[in-house]
Amino acid sequence: MPKLNRVPTWLLLWLLVAGVSIFLHGPVPLFSTRTLTVAWEMWHLGEWLVPHQNGLPYSHKAPLLYWLIHAGWAVGGVSDVWPRILMVLLSTANLALVALLARRLFPDRQAVARLAPWVLAGTMFWFLYSLQIMFDLLVSACALLSLLGLARRDGLGGFAPRWWLVVLGLWLGLLAKGPVALLHLAFPLLLGPWWNDAARAAPRRWYAAVGGSIAAALALFALWVVPVAILGGEAYRQELLVTQTAGRMVDAFDHGRPMWWYLTVLPVLLFPWIAWPAAWRGLRAGAPREDPGLRLLAIWLLPTFIAFSLVSGKQSYYLLPQIAGFALWLAAVLDRRAQSGDVRHGTAWPALALLAIGLLVALLPTMVAHGLVRGAFATDFAGGGWVLGTGVCALALLLLFFRGRDVAAALSRIATASLLAVALLHGQFTAAAWHRYDLQPAADLLAAHAARGVPIANRGRYEGQFNFLARLTEPVVELDYDTGPPWAQANPDALLVDYVDTDALLPPMPGTPQPLWSGPFRSDTVQVWRAGDWLAARSMPAD
């Protein structure tokens, strides 16, 4: 066991901040609740191969994350505690893999392995995403595992890949999120001669190993795909094998965005490092030919970013593995410039960026009061905003007046201030605005009625937000505008969940039907009705 004083500071800080933050509120709808719903339905159905959502086969994701959730439930019972712990473990695994990969890529520069986890832990978007029960942290860990196999050193300064580790990472990545896992590793594999001297000397041998590794990973993946394609039925098979890959790449049925969209979100994805001049100076340095570690990172990051930009379906968290790669790149180029005598590493600009955020939050109550900022979320978030804003400003001022000895000290302090600031913002969201996302009270009501065999319906698009929270064992009936009234007429004692525009709500009138429960959900209001009462309320003339 390592001594406590040998445990990296970034690890202790991350475990403390992430471990506390992820338990401040419940699973966020719709992403986290959907993941938990699929895991729950597989669990209570005893269906371990074909994922299900709301009673139907669910083709959008492969099963590895669900299996990991099941492993914890098998030991401690069904709850949302283990899935949250799992996400903290996966984010910590990413930090550790980044440090290990830095040692492989830059064996003579141990400072890189100390700096890279700080960069990743201090990236605000990466922290916030780590609090969601979703798939891309697992995909990122799998990609880093394969890269760790590719980056094995041969003892002579070159790379001699450990192909079994590459296969393991690819296979687990496929089980985590399907064929997109191959895209995260495609360019380091296909462009081996551009970064690997052995591949350049014997390209046929390299591409034979690459082809064999991909074939082995796909063969292992087929051990799951073939049975579920048979068991899931024709519609599920078409969704799984065609729509979920080709459909998202060419003409996305979901999250379709223009080619340049990722460029617009990069400043958010890379904050606060995007505001640090030292980072820009380091990035301008490029990837020198004599540094094989930087060559590998360049060939991984840039072509993969372009490839994801060409894919039709886009979400900011799809680039999570590349954010880990950016952390490695930034740590490496900053360390190289420090070794060359560049000591310009002040923290003023990141501190000023944090100060601007703190001032904005502190002034939010005033802006809301004067009508400069509108909206229910902003109004809620403004409550107590001056306290939070003062805290963020204090962190920024401490960082502003820091006079570090070297780039490592400056970088770790920027990361610490950024991590604590975003944790404060997340805490403010929990205290002031979480009630707009908290569906647990509605789920408790649904669970009580479902236990008595009462059918439950949802009017509008249903994303599985109640199945896990209410531990439902029967599917929720999905209704649209036209099918709602006939179903309510046929099932007057059932429960119906409806979503209405908050601004269109009328004050309750004596003697008129009222919902059993009503509360905010995002910018709307969610209501749980007895179906007959809902139908009667709809038929009453408006004054």
Buried (B, 14 or more C-beta within 10 A) or exposed (E): EEEEEEEBEBBEBBBEBBBEBBBBBBBBBBBBBBBBBBBBBBBBEEBEEBBBBBBBBBBBBBBBBBEBBBEBBEEEEBEBEBBBBBBBBBBBBBBBBBBBBBBBBBBEBEBBBBBBBBBBBBBBBBBBBBBBBBBBBBBBBBBBBBBBBBBBBEEEEBBBBBBEBBBBBBBBBBBBBBBBBBBBBBBBBBBBBBBBBBBEEEEEEBBEBBEEBBEBBBEBBEEBBEEBBEEBEEEBBBBBBEBBEEBBBEEBEEBEBEEEBBEEBBEEBBBBBBBBEBBEBBBEBEBEEEBBBBBBBBBBBBBBBEBBBEBBBBBBBBBBBBBBBBBBBBBBBBBBBBEEEBEEBBBBBBBBBBBBBBBBBBBBBEBBEEEEBEEBBBBBBBBBBBEBBEBBBBBBBBBBEBEBEEBBBBBBBBBBBBBBBBBBBBBBBBBBBBBBBBBBBBBEBBBEBBEEEBBBBBBBEBBBBBBBBBBBEEBBBEBEEEEBBEBBEEBEEBBBBBBBEEEEEEEEEEEEBBBBBBBBBBEBBBBBBBBBBBBBBEEEEEE
